[in-house]
Amino acid sequence: MHKLIEILNADRNFGIGKRNGLLFSLPLDMAFFRKTTSGHVVVMGENTLLSFPGSKPLKNRTNVVLSADITHNYKNVVNVHSFDDLLNYIAYALEKEDVYVIGGASIYRQLLPYSDEVLLTKVDADGGAEVFFENLDKRDDFDLVNQGEPLMDGDIPIRFCTYKNLQRATVSQNNGETGAEHHLRLWPEPFASIRDGNKDIEMRLNEPKRQKLHVGDVIVFENTKTEETIKTKIIGLAPYDSFETLYAAFPKERLGYKEGEEANPSDMEKYYSKERIEEFGPLAIFIRKIA
Ligand SMILES: NC(=O)c1ccc[n+]([C@@H]2O[C@H](COP(=O)([O-])OP(=O)(O)OC[C@H]3O[C@@H](n4cnc5c(N)ncnc54)[C@H](OP(=O)(O)O)[C@@H]3O)[C@@H](O)[C@H]2O)c1
């Protein structure tokens, strides 16, 4: 069973940030964060994405970003626009892997009831915070299961701690069909790979007609040869810079390739001209089979 894990550092008042930035510069903690979250899904609020250098997503991780504004669709991240859609993406991701919640304050708070664990780096200092995390030491539904030795991170004393949620709420998939229905035709091979549960990322171009796709909508895939259909639900939408970036971000099976098959971004030129790829860039559509 995969876990939903919140990861953060907090000062002695459970303060976590000020002026949309961190309170301290902690190289040791940063290295721990990078090592722990690399290769996994990280979910965050829009402010946290904007607080990163150049507002760029974190490398080697699937970045999922929640913003209330549906016109905010960042490149190289999975964009969701409601808390329910975020929970739905998390439920989908947890079927395959651990998911890390990386902030900020509002996302930590909303996802805390669903989290299995909190990896909290306690900083023994006062950072003059403006935003705060829950004081887990005052809650009986969280148990301090591991407390590392005190360490110095530069000249700042820290301690790596793990809390376990004793009353975790279940994150469940919402397979209801509430959104619009779209029809897309697929060649037999990728069709079979969705049907067999291997491919869960459909790649198209991010052209104007795709603006009609929204998280929660239904896509009915039609096999070009047999007229067979598969019903899926859109779990997330991610515009990418290039097919190279997209191919590098996911195991090839999720894109529809078989074991032993070579996955090459230029394969997409079978479907789209170089010029159109250049003009619009790819759109990764995360889908879940519902019938
Ligand atoms: N110490 C640490 O380890 C750590 C880690 C990460 C971040 N931080 C700090 O945390 C602070 C940022 O926290 P924050 O709470 O301001 O920002 P945040 O959680 O990163 O982002 C808030 C954004 O998420 C959107 N959002 C939140 N809940 C939503 C919902 N239910 N539906 C739709 N959209 C939703 C909001 O949209 P609207 O505004 O449009 O409603 C808002 O734009 C910064 O200071 C950062 O440095 C600290």
PDBQT file of the ligand as one rigid body, heavy atoms in Angstrom, charges set to zero:
ROOT
HETATM    1  N1  LIG A 301       8.868  24.990   5.583  1.00  0.00    +0.000 N 
HETATM    2  C1  LIG A 301       8.569  24.255   4.547  1.00  0.00    +0.000 C 
HETATM    3  O1  LIG A 301       9.013  23.088   4.484  1.00  0.00    +0.000 OA
HETATM    4  C2  LIG A 301       7.706  24.795   3.449  1.00  0.00    +0.000 A 
HETATM    5  C3  LIG A 301       7.384  23.997   2.333  1.00  0.00    +0.000 A 
HETATM    6  C4  LIG A 301       6.595  24.533   1.340  1.00  0.00    +0.000 A 
HETATM    7  C5  LIG A 301       6.130  25.837   1.432  1.00  0.00    +0.000 A 
HETATM    8  N2  LIG A 301       6.457  26.560   2.523  1.00  0.00    +0.000 N 
HETATM    9  C6  LIG A 301       6.011  27.950   2.638  1.00  0.00    +0.000 C 
HETATM   10  O2  LIG A 301       4.585  28.028   2.632  1.00  0.00    +0.000 OA
HETATM   11  C7  LIG A 301       4.216  29.312   2.147  1.00  0.00    +0.000 C 
HETATM   12  C8  LIG A 301       3.172  29.159   1.044  1.00  0.00    +0.000 C 
HETATM   13  O3  LIG A 301       1.983  28.655   1.614  1.00  0.00    +0.000 OA
HETATM   14  P1  LIG A 301       0.540  29.136   1.080  1.00  0.00    +0.000 P 
HETATM   15  O4  LIG A 301      -0.494  28.501   1.936  1.00  0.00    +0.000 OA
HETATM   16  O5  LIG A 301       0.584  30.608   0.957  1.00  0.00    +0.000 OA
HETATM   17  O6  LIG A 301       0.534  28.612  -0.410  1.00  0.00    +0.000 OA
HETATM   18  P2  LIG A 301       0.252  27.236  -1.173  1.00  0.00    +0.000 P 
HETATM   19  O7  LIG A 301      -0.476  26.266  -0.300  1.00  0.00    +0.000 OA
HETATM   20  O8  LIG A 301       1.513  26.802  -1.822  1.00  0.00    +0.000 OA
HETATM   21  O9  LIG A 301      -0.659  27.721  -2.356  1.00  0.00    +0.000 OA
HETATM   22  C9  LIG A 301      -1.882  28.314  -2.141  1.00  0.00    +0.000 C 
HETATM   23  C10 LIG A 301      -2.535  28.318  -3.517  1.00  0.00    +0.000 C 
HETATM   24  O10 LIG A 301      -3.180  27.095  -3.725  1.00  0.00    +0.000 OA
HETATM   25  C11 LIG A 301      -4.506  27.343  -4.162  1.00  0.00    +0.000 C 
HETATM   26  N3  LIG A 301      -5.414  26.515  -3.378  1.00  0.00    +0.000 N 
HETATM   27  C12 LIG A 301      -5.282  26.142  -2.099  1.00  0.00    +0.000 A 
HETATM   28  N4  LIG A 301      -6.347  25.420  -1.728  1.00  0.00    +0.000 NA
HETATM   29  C13 LIG A 301      -7.162  25.366  -2.799  1.00  0.00    +0.000 A 
HETATM   30  C14 LIG A 301      -8.426  24.741  -3.046  1.00  0.00    +0.000 A 
HETATM   31  N5  LIG A 301      -9.052  24.048  -2.084  1.00  0.00    +0.000 N 
HETATM   32  N6  LIG A 301      -8.977  24.874  -4.271  1.00  0.00    +0.000 NA
HETATM   33  C15 LIG A 301      -8.350  25.567  -5.242  1.00  0.00    +0.000 A 
HETATM   34  N7  LIG A 301      -7.147  26.162  -5.074  1.00  0.00    +0.000 NA
HETATM   35  C16 LIG A 301      -6.573  26.052  -3.864  1.00  0.00    +0.000 A 
HETATM   36  C17 LIG A 301      -4.841  28.781  -3.803  1.00  0.00    +0.000 C 
HETATM   37  O11 LIG A 301      -5.566  29.341  -4.838  1.00  0.00    +0.000 OA
HETATM   38  P3  LIG A 301      -6.394  30.750  -4.589  1.00  0.00    +0.000 P 
HETATM   39  O12 LIG A 301      -5.482  31.659  -3.901  1.00  0.00    +0.000 OA
HETATM   40  O13 LIG A 301      -6.709  31.164  -5.967  1.00  0.00    +0.000 OA
HETATM   41  O14 LIG A 301      -7.591  30.330  -3.770  1.00  0.00    +0.000 OA
HETATM   42  C18 LIG A 301      -3.483  29.428  -3.690  1.00  0.00    +0.000 C 
HETATM   43  O15 LIG A 301      -3.175  30.020  -4.928  1.00  0.00    +0.000 OA
HETATM   44  C19 LIG A 301       5.494  29.958   1.634  1.00  0.00    +0.000 C 
HETATM   45  O16 LIG A 301       6.009  30.849   2.602  1.00  0.00    +0.000 OA
HETATM   46  C20 LIG A 301       6.424  28.787   1.450  1.00  0.00    +0.000 C 
HETATM   47  O17 LIG A 301       7.781  29.138   1.505  1.00  0.00    +0.000 OA
HETATM   48  C21 LIG A 301       7.208  26.089   3.523  1.00  0.00    +0.000 A 
ENDROOT
TORSDOF 0
